[in-house]
């Protein structure tokens, strides 16, 4: 058997997941999703010459695992392929699910297709011998239903391998509703029922088989099975209201899901391909495509789309192993997916975040855990960072997608900015209050030191976003005063960066300071020593807050020559085989998603770090073949942020590598690719309803940069290339 990675497939908001674990010879399956799933044995393969050959997802003495299996991560699924000279055949299994941006029904319908294919695999035509065989599928613990389908009742109960049951979670945060047992169902049905498929059973398994004949070396035989899931009734509580999956508005039961998968297959596959081509046909490396595919599926598996008792729908995203709902600092990075493909998903989360603004004016880190959305569960606040994240997300959604609903929150936005401008009490612009941040496995100098350069730049960026929004606020004397405070703080930050934080070839992690009075956030113990270790180190995070502004063509007043030098030198000083650590001194962990984000900033600064993706994918191969597993694991080191949604951050490469800068208000898109030749989709201008996606291609010829557009761009839009050409639609 080849070395295969653990892999996770999901559906948008529907929680129907399949977690393939070849080391265990199991698939974890549930219509309630990861951490409510259960292991089953899934036999997928062929019967040939009296023997059964399967993929490594069942452990049985009645079958032999194919000796060598290839694996490919696809945007919409997984493909397993085996080529066997001895058997003389090539067998392919593709497990995949339809997805189409801005189409709820297609993207959330809780089912997967299992497409099977067999063909001859021989040295030459003269070696071929016709042979007969059988398609084979088995599922442990199942039964045969009245319609001759494989049916598996699934009792979904929270397992003990998530944060909720770790030592880090206080017992008072254990909620009875999250520990309920939920009864759902999974069914397996042929795409074309009643066409020679046979059922058989033993004590523990149901077998589904169908004969085939391979009569010539040109024959390609194909079959499809549908695996559907369904979870009726209420499955989550949001602000004390019972919620059910929104897909129950489309499908009354599991058989309706299966029938939809059957009747609409051609349309669903056509639309899915239209979406996946935006990744597959982009000018990015195979490792970047694999990272997007893995990250996207892990993101889907973490999403919840529900309807409450009043009929209002809510969209939340779990934070993987942690199971927190819509963690603001995580969704800050995940926002690329919403901004580029489905803005309504971010709008729904913004509505939820504003519902949970703290009395002091800053937003919550999260809004619940497991099956209960109500208030923050994480042990401490991250006030400055989350204020900045919220402001930057509102701004980006407005500037990218023309989000017009934000003025309803203008009063709360003012409270957030009021909080931010009061976090500097020393007069140098750098915040020294509310400075604990998301990097919660880092050393004190990175994680909760006062006067961090990372947070200073992020505050400057967030205040820049606020200033861009203020022309649309109702005018008042208090707003004028707040604007002036914001501008004063920004000027002080720049001055401190230039005069104090710059250390010849990089910016300090934080300003020089004593550890006196500073306590560890987790243990409560005082930090000892005269200086915080690593204050003057090289940091991964200096320019973190700039990305969404740069992607809209806004460059705050900073020294970009120094920022570029800082980024390059910090990379050189903190690099590992799998990416950069938090700082050159704090080498405890590598966070892949923050490396993705840094690389995307680099593209906007003119640095080509696109080949870094090879390092990141090698880590996921290591972790999911030899290591702890966890599918998209964000952390190399002792920490284990597993089954994590933040991998979808990589999808931002299709904007950053193109140097795309969008201004929806002016209907202007500027492009400055970091590498030529290249070809990328302009998903920001896609009309998904009508299936039109413009593409741009750029290349060099005789020392001259050339470009062309493919497809139609919306009326009155301007596409401007940095080398002086302009396209305008009338």
C-alpha positions as a printed Julia matrix, in Angstrom:
730×3 Matrix{Float64}:
   0.0     0.0     0.0
   1.22    3.5    -0.8
   1.6     6.1     1.93
  -1.68    8.0     2.06
  -2.58   11.11    4.02
  -5.47   11.48    6.39
  -8.09   13.63    4.65
 -11.37   15.38    5.48
 -14.3    16.22    3.19
 -17.19   18.48    4.17
 -20.31   20.26    2.97
 -21.04   23.96    3.41
 -22.93   24.51    6.64
 -24.35   20.98    6.68
 -21.76   19.21    8.82
 -21.95   16.0     6.77
 -18.3    14.93    6.76
 -16.11   12.02    5.77
 -12.74   11.74    7.5
 -10.51    9.2     5.72
  -7.92    7.65    8.04
  -5.79    5.08    6.18
  -3.54    4.39    9.19
  -6.59    3.22   11.15
  -8.22    1.57    8.13
 -11.36    3.57    8.96
 -13.53    6.41    7.75
 -15.08    8.65   10.39
 -18.6     9.5     9.34
 -21.47   11.61   10.67
 -24.19   14.06    9.59
 -23.18   16.06   12.7
 -19.57   16.43   11.55
 -16.14   16.05   13.06
 -16.02   15.31   16.8
 -19.56   13.93   16.58
 -18.6    11.28   14.04
 -17.99    7.57   14.44
 -15.49    5.2    12.82
 -16.81    2.8    10.2
 -15.16    0.4     7.82
 -15.69    1.46    4.23
 -14.77   -1.13    1.62
 -14.38    0.37   -1.85
 -12.89   -1.72   -4.62
 -13.25   -4.67   -6.97
 -13.73   -8.43   -6.95
 -11.43  -10.18   -9.42
 -10.7   -13.87   -9.88
 -12.39  -14.78   -6.63
 -10.5   -12.16   -4.57
 -11.66   -8.8    -3.22
  -9.33   -5.77   -3.44
 -10.15   -2.56   -1.57
  -8.79    0.85   -0.67
  -7.26    1.07    2.85
 -10.41    2.15    4.68
 -11.54   -1.2     6.03
  -9.69   -3.81    8.05
 -10.98   -7.22    7.12
  -9.51  -10.64    6.48
 -11.97  -11.12    3.62
 -10.32   -8.51    1.38
  -6.86   -7.49    0.26
  -5.82   -3.85    0.19
  -4.58   -2.63   -3.19
  -0.77   -2.74   -2.96
  -0.09    0.77   -4.27
  -2.55    3.66   -4.09
  -2.08    7.22   -5.32
  -3.93   10.11   -3.7
  -4.88   13.5    -5.1
  -6.47   16.38   -3.21
  -9.05   18.16   -5.35
 -10.9    21.36   -4.58
 -14.19   19.44   -4.46
 -12.94   16.13   -3.12
 -10.38   13.33   -3.19
  -9.18   10.88   -5.77
  -7.61    7.48   -5.09
  -6.03    5.58   -7.97
  -4.26    2.24   -8.2
  -2.4     0.86  -11.21
  -1.54   -2.8   -10.94
   0.48   -4.6   -13.64
  -0.22   -7.97  -12.06
  -3.98   -7.45  -12.16
  -3.71   -5.63  -15.47
  -6.01   -2.78  -14.53
  -6.28    0.79  -13.33
  -8.93    1.45  -10.69
  -9.97    4.99   -9.71
 -12.25    6.15   -6.92
 -13.19    9.81   -6.76
 -15.15   10.97   -3.71
 -16.45   14.43   -4.32
 -19.27   16.84   -3.69
 -20.81   19.63   -5.73
 -20.09   23.21   -4.78
 -21.05   26.45   -6.46
 -20.55   29.94   -5.02
 -23.68   31.77   -3.88
 -25.88   28.69   -4.41
 -27.06   27.41   -1.02
 -28.83   24.28   -2.2
 -26.01   22.93   -4.35
 -23.3    23.68   -1.81
 -25.06   22.51    1.33
 -26.92   19.4     0.13
 -25.6    16.67    2.47
 -24.24   14.04    0.1
 -21.09   12.86   -1.65
 -20.64   11.13   -4.98
 -18.4     8.06   -5.1
 -17.36    7.77   -8.75
 -15.67    4.5    -9.68
 -13.74    3.77  -12.86
 -11.81    0.78  -14.18
  -9.75    0.37  -17.33
  -6.99   -1.85  -18.68
  -3.42   -1.24  -17.49
  -1.04   -3.27  -19.65
   2.34   -2.95  -21.38
   0.91   -3.31  -24.88
  -2.3    -4.09  -26.74
  -1.21   -7.65  -27.41
  -0.97   -8.33  -23.67
  -4.66   -7.64  -23.04
  -6.96  -10.46  -22.02
 -10.71   -9.8   -21.5
 -11.85  -10.43  -17.96
 -14.92  -10.25  -15.76
 -15.15   -8.72  -12.31
 -17.45   -6.98   -9.86
 -17.68   -3.52   -8.4
 -17.57   -3.8    -4.62
 -18.71   -1.57   -1.76
 -19.24   -2.43    1.91
 -20.17   -0.49    5.05
 -19.84   -1.83    8.57
 -22.78   -1.62   10.96
 -25.31   -0.97    8.19
 -28.59   -2.6     7.25
 -30.67   -2.91    4.08
 -33.67   -0.57    3.94
 -37.04   -1.08    2.25
 -35.77    0.43   -1.0
 -32.76   -1.91   -1.13
 -30.27    0.79   -0.13
 -27.52    0.54    2.45
 -28.73    2.39    5.54
 -26.62    3.26    8.57
 -28.21    4.77   11.67
 -25.69    7.18   13.2
 -25.7     8.05   16.87
 -23.7    11.27   17.09
 -22.1    11.87   20.45
 -19.23   14.2    21.3
 -15.95   12.35   21.56
 -13.21   13.13   24.07
 -10.54   14.3    21.63
 -11.36   17.99   21.31
 -10.45   21.09   23.33
 -13.71   20.9    25.27
 -12.44   17.88   27.2
  -8.84   19.08   27.52
  -7.25   20.47   30.68
  -7.44   23.96   29.12
 -11.25   24.01   29.25
 -12.68   24.92   32.67
 -15.44   22.54   33.88
 -17.87   25.46   34.19
 -17.8    25.75   30.38
 -19.26   22.27   29.93
 -22.76   22.75   28.51
 -25.36   19.94   28.63
 -26.75   20.67   25.17
 -23.38   20.05   23.53
 -23.19   16.65   25.19
 -26.56   15.47   23.85
 -26.85   12.4    21.66
 -28.23   13.05   18.17
 -29.79   10.39   15.96
 -29.16   10.77   12.25
 -28.84    8.57    9.21
 -26.48    7.78    6.34
 -27.53    5.96    3.17
 -25.6     4.54    0.24
 -27.45    4.21   -3.06
 -26.46    3.5    -6.66
 -26.83    6.45   -9.0
 -29.03    4.2   -11.16
 -30.94    1.93   -8.78
 -32.09   -1.54   -9.72
 -29.56   -2.03  -12.52
 -27.83   -5.29  -11.61
 -26.65   -4.09   -8.2
 -26.84   -6.9    -5.65
 -27.04   -6.72   -1.86
 -25.59   -9.26    0.54
 -24.77   -9.25    4.24
 -22.81  -10.9     6.97
 -22.83  -10.27   10.71
 -21.13   -6.85   10.58
 -21.25   -5.59    6.98
 -23.59   -4.89    4.11
 -22.11   -5.57    0.68
 -23.12   -3.92   -2.56
 -21.81   -5.4    -5.8
 -22.36   -5.33   -9.54
 -20.73   -7.42  -12.29
 -18.76   -5.89  -15.15
 -16.86   -7.15  -18.21
 -13.75   -5.48  -19.61
 -13.66   -6.64  -23.21
 -11.05   -4.45  -24.88
  -8.04   -2.3   -23.88
 -10.03    0.8   -24.89
 -12.93    0.07  -22.54
 -13.47    2.5   -19.65
 -16.17    1.35  -17.26
 -17.76    3.71  -14.76
 -20.22    3.5   -11.88
 -21.4     5.97   -9.24
 -22.71    5.56   -5.71
 -24.29    8.3    -3.61
 -23.56    8.61    0.11
 -26.21   10.82    1.72
 -26.61   12.03    5.28
 -29.45   13.62    7.18
 -29.87   15.12   10.62
 -33.46   16.11   11.44
 -34.74   18.35   14.19
 -32.72   20.81   16.27
 -28.95   20.47   16.45
 -27.65   23.76   17.89
 -28.71   26.64   20.11
 -27.97   30.22   19.06
 -28.71   32.86   21.68
 -30.96   30.32   23.43
 -33.01   29.65   20.29
 -33.17   26.13   18.89
 -31.7    25.77   15.4
 -31.88   23.14   12.67
 -29.76   22.79    9.55
 -30.86   25.16    6.79
 -30.8    22.28    4.28
 -33.97   20.95    5.95
 -35.79   23.73    4.11
 -34.8    22.05    0.82
 -35.02   18.38    1.76
 -37.66   16.75    3.97
 -35.66   13.53    4.47
 -32.6    11.6     3.37
 -34.35   10.06    0.38
 -35.07   13.55   -0.97
 -31.34   14.31   -0.73
 -30.48   11.15   -2.66
 -33.08   11.88   -5.34
 -31.7    15.41   -5.76
 -28.18   13.99   -6.21
 -29.51   11.6    -8.85
 -31.76   13.9   -10.85
 -29.49   16.97  -10.9
 -26.1    15.28  -11.28
 -25.17   16.67  -14.7
 -26.03   20.24  -13.75
 -24.32   19.94  -10.37
 -21.1    18.57  -11.87
 -21.06   21.23  -14.6
 -21.39   24.03  -12.08
 -18.85   22.48   -9.75
 -16.3    22.27  -12.56
 -16.93   25.92  -13.36
 -15.97   26.75   -9.78
 -13.0    24.39   -9.46
 -11.44   25.65  -12.67
 -10.82   28.98  -10.93
  -8.2    27.11   -8.89
  -7.15   24.32  -11.24
  -6.5    26.65  -14.19
  -4.75   29.37  -12.19
  -1.01   29.94  -12.4
  -0.12   28.46   -9.06
   2.03   25.48   -8.16
   0.73   21.94   -7.55
   1.54   22.35   -3.85
  -0.49   25.57   -3.66
  -3.43   23.81   -5.34
  -3.18   20.94   -2.86
  -3.07   23.39    0.05
  -6.17   25.16   -1.26
  -7.99   21.85   -1.77
  -7.14   20.57    1.71
  -7.79   23.94    3.36
 -11.09   24.49    1.57
 -12.48   21.09    2.56
 -11.43   21.61    6.18
 -13.13   25.0     6.09
 -16.35   23.46    4.75
 -16.24   20.75    7.43
 -16.15   23.46   10.12
 -19.12   25.49    8.87
 -22.62   25.63   10.38
 -25.56   27.09    8.44
 -28.7    26.93   10.56
 -32.23   28.3    10.92
 -33.55   29.33   14.33
 -37.11   29.08   15.66
 -38.06   32.4    14.08
 -36.77   31.4    10.64
 -33.66   33.6    10.78
 -30.6    31.95    9.33
 -27.13   32.05   10.88
 -23.73   31.09    9.54
 -20.9    30.13   11.9
 -17.48   28.54   11.5
 -15.94   26.24   14.08
 -12.28   26.67   14.93
 -11.35   23.06   14.25
 -10.13   21.1    17.28
 -11.01   24.07   19.52
 -14.67   24.06   18.38
 -15.12   27.8    19.1
 -17.7    29.48   16.88
 -16.61   32.19   14.41
 -13.36   33.07   16.14
 -12.76   36.62   14.93
  -8.99   36.41   14.5
  -9.35   33.14   12.56
 -12.09   34.49   10.3
  -9.89   37.54    9.63
  -7.58   35.15    7.74
 -10.42   32.99    6.36
 -12.09   36.09    4.91
 -10.34   35.62    1.57
 -12.86   32.92    0.67
 -15.87   35.12    1.38
 -14.32   38.17   -0.27
 -13.41   36.3    -3.46
 -16.35   33.87   -3.75
 -19.26   34.34   -1.34
 -19.54   37.7     0.5
 -22.86   36.85    2.19
 -21.05   34.36    4.44
 -18.92   37.13    5.93
 -21.91   39.47    6.24
 -23.71   36.9     8.39
 -20.75   36.57   10.73
 -20.39   40.35   11.04
 -24.0    40.45   12.22
 -23.16   37.87   14.9
 -19.98   39.64   16.04
 -21.77   42.94   16.54
 -24.34   41.13   18.63
 -21.5    40.23   21.04
 -19.64   43.54   21.46
 -18.33   43.8    25.02
 -19.47   46.72   27.25
 -15.97   48.25   27.02
 -16.38   48.52   23.25
 -14.28   45.66   21.9
 -15.62   42.51   20.18
 -15.47   39.0    21.59
 -12.79   36.57   20.51
 -15.48   33.96   19.76
 -19.24   33.61   20.23
 -19.58   30.13   21.67
 -18.36   26.56   21.55
 -19.61   23.23   20.2
 -23.42   23.39   19.87
 -24.01   26.61   21.79
 -23.67   30.14   20.42
 -24.15   32.86   22.99
 -20.99   34.43   24.38
 -17.22   34.13   24.4
 -15.8    30.88   25.79
 -12.07   31.42   25.23
 -10.34   32.08   28.59
  -9.27   35.68   27.91
 -10.03   38.62   25.64
  -7.84   39.96   22.83
  -9.24   43.5    22.74
  -6.85   45.45   20.49
  -6.41   42.67   17.98
 -10.12   41.84   17.65
 -11.06   45.52   17.32
  -8.64   45.76   14.41
  -9.84   42.52   12.82
 -13.47   43.63   12.9
 -12.77   47.08   11.44
 -10.58   45.66    8.68
 -13.17   43.02    7.75
 -15.99   45.55    7.52
 -13.8    47.8     5.41
 -12.66   44.97    3.12
 -16.2    43.7     2.58
 -17.3    47.23    1.66
 -14.36   48.02   -0.62
 -14.2    44.54   -2.21
 -17.9    43.78   -2.56
 -19.83   46.99   -2.05
 -21.21   45.92    1.35
 -23.84   48.56    2.14
 -25.26   47.23    5.4
 -22.4    48.35    7.64
 -23.85   51.83    8.51
 -26.41   50.11   10.77
 -23.44   49.35   13.03
 -21.92   52.85   12.91
 -22.61   53.51   16.59
 -20.84   50.3    17.6
 -17.99   51.01   15.18
 -17.46   54.32   16.96
 -17.29   52.43   20.29
 -14.67   50.09   18.85
 -12.55   53.0    17.62
 -13.02   54.83   20.92
 -11.6    51.8    22.66
  -8.62   51.59   20.28
  -7.5    55.21   20.58
  -7.47   54.87   24.38
  -5.12   51.84   24.43
  -1.96   53.97   24.29
  -1.35   55.58   27.68
   2.36   56.38   27.17
   1.95   58.79   24.25
   4.06   56.91   21.68
   1.07   55.51   19.73
   1.85   51.86   20.48
  -1.02   50.2    22.41
  -0.07   49.05   25.89
  -3.56   48.05   27.1
  -5.58   45.03   25.87
  -2.58   43.64   24.0
  -3.0    39.86   24.39
  -3.19   38.4    20.88
  -4.11   35.28   18.94
  -0.61   33.75   18.92
  -1.44   31.8    22.05
   1.4    29.27   21.9
   4.11   31.94   21.63
   6.59   33.43   24.08
   5.55   36.42   26.19
   7.32   38.92   23.9
   5.18   37.79   20.95
   1.94   36.89   22.72
   1.17   39.51   25.37
   4.01   41.99   25.75
   3.03   45.64   25.85
   3.81   47.9    22.88
   4.03   45.22   20.16
   4.97   46.43   16.68
   2.55   43.87   15.19
  -0.4    45.44   17.02
   0.83   48.98   16.39
   0.82   48.41   12.61
  -2.54   46.67   12.86
  -4.03   49.58   14.83
  -2.7    52.01   12.23
  -4.27   49.87    9.5
  -7.61   49.59   11.29
  -7.76   53.34   11.91
  -6.95   53.88    8.22
  -9.94   51.65    7.38
 -12.11   53.67    9.78
 -11.06   56.94    8.13
 -11.98   55.49    4.72
 -15.46   54.68    6.05
 -16.16   57.93    7.9
 -17.43   59.98    4.92
 -20.51   57.73    5.13
 -21.09   58.31    8.85
 -23.6    60.91   10.07
 -21.54   64.05   10.74
 -21.13   65.18   14.34
 -18.72   67.04   16.56
 -17.85   63.83   18.44
 -17.0    62.07   15.16
 -14.7    64.95   14.17
 -12.93   64.67   17.51
 -12.59   60.88   17.17
 -11.16   61.27   13.67
  -8.53   63.64   14.99
  -7.62   61.23   17.8
  -7.26   58.45   15.24
  -4.98   60.54   13.02
  -2.88   61.6    15.99
  -2.42   57.98   17.09
  -1.44   56.95   13.55
   1.17   59.72   13.35
   2.63   58.68   16.72
   2.82   55.04   15.64
   4.71   55.93   12.48
   7.09   58.18   14.39
   7.79   55.47   17.0
   8.34   52.86   14.31
  10.83   55.11   12.54
  12.68   56.38   15.61
  12.56   53.56   18.18
  11.32   50.25   16.74
  13.59   50.18   13.67
  16.79   48.24   14.45
  18.89   48.8    11.29
  17.52   45.8     9.37
  14.18   44.94   11.02
  11.47   46.17   13.38
  11.51   45.04   17.0
   8.88   42.54   18.12
   8.01   44.99   20.88
   9.54   48.1    22.39
  12.17   47.61   25.12
  10.44   46.96   28.42
  10.75   45.35   31.78
   8.86   42.2    32.65
   7.96   43.67   36.01
   4.25   43.28   36.74
   3.68   41.19   33.59
   1.94   37.86   34.22
   1.64   34.75   32.1
  -1.9    34.69   30.67
  -2.27   30.98   31.26
  -0.63   30.35   34.63
  -1.06   33.76   36.23
   2.58   33.66   37.34
   4.79   36.74   37.1
   7.31   36.86   34.27
  10.8    36.87   35.74
  13.92   38.61   34.45
  14.76   42.19   33.65
  13.9    42.01   29.97
  11.37   40.08   27.96
  13.24   37.51   25.9
  12.97   38.33   22.2
  11.86   41.98   22.28
  14.43   42.82   19.61
  13.91   39.66   17.53
  12.81   39.4    13.89
   9.03   38.92   13.69
   6.71   37.07   11.3
   3.88   39.46   12.13
   5.11   43.03   11.57
   3.14   43.73    8.38
   0.19   41.4     9.13
  -2.41   44.16    9.41
  -1.65   45.65    6.0
  -2.88   42.9     3.65
  -6.55   43.82    3.26
  -5.66   47.48    2.79
  -3.02   46.69    0.17
  -5.56   44.5    -1.63
  -7.81   47.54   -1.99
  -5.06   49.87   -3.19
  -4.63   51.68    0.14
  -1.07   52.17    1.43
  -0.96   53.78    4.87
   1.82   56.28    5.52
   4.66   53.92    6.44
   8.21   53.24    5.29
   7.63   50.45    2.75
  11.31   50.07    1.95
  11.9    49.19    5.61
   8.81   46.97    5.76
  10.09   45.0     2.77
  13.55   44.63    4.31
  11.95   43.57    7.6
   9.82   40.93    5.9
  12.75   39.46    3.96
  15.18   39.44    6.9
  12.59   37.99    9.27
  12.01   35.16    6.82
  15.74   34.45    6.61
  16.22   34.52   10.39
  13.25   32.33   11.39
  12.93   29.8     8.54
  12.44   26.07    9.15
  11.89   23.29    6.59
   8.14   23.93    6.95
   7.89   27.71    7.22
   8.79   30.51    9.61
   8.43   30.47   13.37
   6.76   33.28   15.34
  10.06   35.15   15.63
  13.77   34.49   15.28
  13.92   33.87   19.04
  10.53   32.23   19.64
  10.91   29.07   17.56
   8.29   27.09   19.47
   5.8    26.67   16.61
   5.2    27.39   12.93
   1.71   28.59   12.01
   1.12   27.75    8.36
  -1.79   30.15    7.88
   0.27   33.1     9.14
   3.01   32.15    6.7
   0.39   32.1     3.92
  -0.74   35.58    4.98
   2.84   36.9     5.13
   3.59   35.51    1.65
   0.53   37.28    0.27
   1.66   40.58    1.79
   5.05   39.94    0.2
   3.43   39.72   -3.24
   1.88   43.18   -2.76
   5.31   44.49   -1.7
   6.93   43.02   -4.83
   8.58   39.98   -3.18
   7.98   36.6    -4.82
   7.56   33.97   -2.1
   5.24   31.74   -4.12
   7.6    28.76   -3.91
   7.22   28.64   -0.11
   4.09   26.55   -0.67
   6.25   23.46   -1.23
   7.46   23.68    2.38
   3.95   23.96    3.77
   2.6    21.0     1.82
   5.56   18.86    2.89
   4.59   19.49    6.51
   0.99   18.38    5.92
   2.26   15.25    4.18
   4.51   14.55    7.17
   1.78   15.17    9.75
  -0.94   13.21    7.98
   1.18   10.22    6.92
   3.62    9.73    9.79
   2.5    12.21   12.46
  -0.56   12.89   14.56
  -2.96   13.4    11.66
  -5.56   16.16   11.81
  -5.94   16.92    8.07
  -5.28   20.65    7.84
  -2.96   21.14   10.81
  -1.97   24.77   11.19
   0.92   24.22   13.6
   4.32   22.58   13.32
   5.6    22.18   16.88
   4.11   21.03   20.16
   0.77   22.71   19.5
  -1.83   20.81   17.43
  -4.37   23.09   15.75
  -5.99   20.27   13.81
  -9.02   19.83   11.53
  -8.57   23.57   11.25
 -10.48   25.96    8.94
  -7.62   28.45    8.54
  -6.12   26.57    5.6
  -8.62   28.33    3.34
  -6.38   31.41    3.78
  -4.27   30.0     0.95
  -7.05   30.8    -1.53
  -5.98   34.45   -1.29
  -3.03   33.58   -3.52
  -5.22   34.0    -6.6
  -5.6    37.68   -5.69
  -2.18   38.42   -4.16
  -0.03   36.71   -6.82
  -1.91   38.81   -9.37
  -1.33   41.93   -7.27
  -5.08   42.55   -7.5
  -6.26   45.8    -5.9
 -10.01   46.31   -5.91
 -12.16   49.39   -5.39
 -15.82   48.48   -5.77
 -16.93   52.05   -5.15
 -14.94   53.38   -8.12
 -15.42   50.15  -10.1
 -11.69   49.94  -10.58
  -9.35   46.97  -10.47
  -5.58   47.4   -10.65
  -3.23   44.53  -11.38
   0.51   44.14  -10.77
   1.53   40.43  -10.97
   4.47   39.35   -8.85
   5.48   36.69  -11.4
   5.08   36.33  -15.18
   3.66   34.62  -17.13
   0.42   34.16  -15.22
  -3.28   33.55  -15.69
  -5.86   34.14  -12.96
  -9.65   34.4   -12.59
 -11.23   37.69  -11.55
 -13.75   36.03   -9.25
 -14.46   39.39   -7.7
 -16.2    40.27  -11.0
 -17.87   36.89  -11.55
 -21.59   36.59  -12.24
 -22.19   33.19  -10.69
 -25.9    33.21  -11.5
 -25.15   33.42  -15.2
 -21.9    31.44  -15.01
 -19.53   34.12  -16.28
 -16.04   34.51  -14.81
 -13.54   36.87  -16.47
  -9.88   35.84  -16.56
  -6.72   37.86  -17.07
  -3.5    36.59  -18.64
  -0.15   38.42  -18.45
   3.19   37.58  -20.11
   6.48   38.96  -21.38
   7.4    39.19  -25.06
  10.62   40.8   -26.31
  11.04   42.55  -22.98
   7.54   44.01  -23.13
   4.74   43.12  -20.72
   1.53   42.14  -22.47
  -1.88   41.13  -21.21
  -5.37   40.21  -22.3
  -8.8    39.67  -20.79
 -10.89   36.57  -21.4
 -14.64   36.91  -20.97
 -16.79   39.9   -20.17
 -16.24   42.29  -17.31
 -19.23   44.14  -15.84
 -20.24   47.47  -17.34
 -18.33   50.62  -16.32
 -15.5    48.69  -14.73
 -11.87   49.7   -15.33
  -9.02   47.16  -15.4
  -5.68   48.92  -15.06
  -2.29   47.23  -15.44
   0.71   48.75  -13.74
   2.52   48.91  -17.05
   0.18   51.61  -18.27
  -2.63   49.92  -20.22
  -6.29   50.52  -19.48
  -9.48   48.71  -20.44
 -12.83   50.41  -19.96
 -16.28   49.01  -20.62
 -18.93   51.46  -21.71
